[in-house]
């Protein structure tokens, strides 16, 4: 029988005390014997603090690095992922917490191996509303998840459901996911679209939008129940994050935290500029296009 263990993988940027505190809370919610290895790359002002904390908690289970080259997030992650020893890896995002029992986590990993999914999102459950995006789509059922043959036709149905459910299209692949190692490496090597949507120093180009159908078909997993929850991001479902539910302290507002990040990583437009550009027909689209050209030459 295959050893049903997973590796936690992360290449994150910890630049504030608040992010470091959330990382600790996320770690203690996640730390479990089904995890046999932690491959963690840390960037940002708190990198040394994170390494010290994880090393004291994990010992020899930790493979730590502080790689931050001009090649960018995707290429640096590709250099690190070779250290992953298991068939599946858990892409750790520091501000999502596991809210169920250790037994349920172990059971989930068992189903992932049994279903042979390429990817399953572990968060953004929307208190159950997320499942509506996959209604009328054929599924194979397991204790903790549904397995779906996710083709372009499947995506068309899912996106129509998504428009009806949240009024927007849904990403096919999110960073908050458990990945088959080979598929994760494939995504890291993708060089589409030709003009990057985000700075190469952020992980956002790794995620795949509703129209990135060139990665399909894949064996896609969908959780049957909520296991992880974002600390402060409702993501289309008002009242769904931990702070909105009153289950996590709001030490700092989300907007303030994002402004701090924008000062250190260029990952979004300045809000005042967007306000003025919206007043000029076509200006915002042109500005976005020019930014993507800039990302291409980083």
PEHUQUI-V958084 format. One record per residue. N is the residue number from 1. RES is the residue in one letter. SS is DSSP state (H for helix, E for strand, - for the rest). PSI is psi as a letter, one per 20 degrees, with the letter a starting at -180 (* if undefined). Layout:
n res ss psi
N RES SS PSI
N RES SS PSI
This chain:
n res ss psi
1 X - p
2 X - p
3 X - o
4 X - m
5 X - q
6 X E r
7 X E p
8 X E p
9 X E p
10 X E q
11 X E n
12 X E r
13 X E o
14 X - o
15 X - i
16 X - q
17 X H h
18 X H g
19 X H h
20 X H g
21 X H g
22 X H h
23 X H g
24 X H g
25 X H g
26 X H g
27 X H g
28 X H h
29 X H h
30 X H h
31 X - o
32 X - q
33 X - i
34 X - i
35 X E o
36 X E i
37 X E q
38 X E o
39 X E o
40 X E p
41 X E p
42 X E p
43 X E r
44 X - r
45 X - h
46 X - j
47 X H g
48 X H h
49 X H g
50 X H g
51 X H g
52 X H g
53 X H g
54 X H h
55 X H h
56 X H h
57 X H h
58 X H h
59 X H c
60 X H i
61 X H i
62 X E p
63 X E n
64 X E q
65 X E r
66 X - l
67 X - p
68 X - m
69 X - r
70 X - i
71 X - h
72 X - r
73 X H g
74 X H g
75 X H h
76 X H g
77 X H h
78 X H h
79 X H h
80 X H h
81 X H i
82 X H h
83 X H i
84 X - p
85 X - i
86 X - r
87 X - h
88 X E q
89 X E q
90 X E o
91 X E o
92 X - p
93 X - p
94 X - i
95 X - k
96 X E p
97 X E q
98 X E p
99 X - j
100 X - a
101 X - q
102 X H h
103 X H g
104 X H h
105 X H g
106 X H h
107 X H h
108 X H g
109 X H h
110 X H g
111 X H h
112 X H g
113 X H g
114 X H h
115 X H i
116 X - k
117 X - q
118 X - h
119 X E q
120 X E p
121 X E p
122 X - i
123 X - a
124 X - k
125 X - i
126 X H k
127 X H k
128 X H i
129 X H h
130 X H h
131 X H h
132 X H h
133 X H i
134 X H j
135 X - q
136 X - j
137 X - p
138 X - p
139 X - q
140 X E p
141 X E p
142 X - r
143 X - g
144 X - i
145 X E r
146 X E q
147 X E p
148 X E p
149 X E o
150 X E n
151 X - a
152 X H h
153 X H g
154 X H g
155 X H h
156 X H g
157 X H g
158 X H g
159 X H h
160 X H g
161 X H h
162 X H g
163 X H h
164 X H h
165 X H g
166 X H i
167 X - j
168 X - r
169 X - q
170 X - q
171 X - q
172 X - g
173 X E p
174 X - q
175 X - h
176 X - m
177 X E r
178 X E p
179 X E q
180 X E p
181 X H g
182 X H h
183 X H h
184 X H g
185 X H g
186 X H g
187 X H h
188 X H h
189 X H i
190 X - p
191 X - k
192 X - q
193 X - r
194 X - g
195 X - o
196 X - q
197 X - h
198 X - r
199 X - q
200 X - i
201 X - j
202 X - r
203 X - j
204 X H h
205 X H i
206 X H h
207 X - q
208 X E p
209 X - r
210 X - h
211 X - j
212 X - l
213 X H i
214 X H i
215 X H i
216 X - q
217 X - q
218 X E r
219 X E o
220 X E p
221 X E q
222 X E p
223 X E q
224 X - i
225 X - r
226 X - p
227 X - h
228 X E q
229 X E q
230 X E q
231 X - g
232 X - j
233 X - o
234 X - h
235 X - m
236 X - i
237 X - n
238 X - p
239 X - j
240 X - h
241 X - r
242 X - g
243 X - g
244 X - h
245 X - i
246 X - k
247 X - j
248 X - p
249 X - p
250 X - n
251 X - h
252 X - q
253 X - q
254 X H g
255 X H g
256 X H h
257 X H g
258 X H h
259 X H h
260 X H g
261 X H h
262 X H h
263 X H h
264 X H h
265 X - p
266 X - n
267 X - j
268 X - r
269 X - q
270 X - p
271 X H h
272 X H h
273 X H g
274 X H h
275 X H g
276 X H h
277 X H h
278 X - h
279 X - i
280 X - o
281 X - p
282 X - i
283 X H h
284 X H g
285 X H g
286 X H g
287 X H g
288 X H g
289 X H g
290 X H h
291 X H g
292 X H h
293 X H g
294 X H g
295 X H h
296 X H h
297 X - j
298 X - *
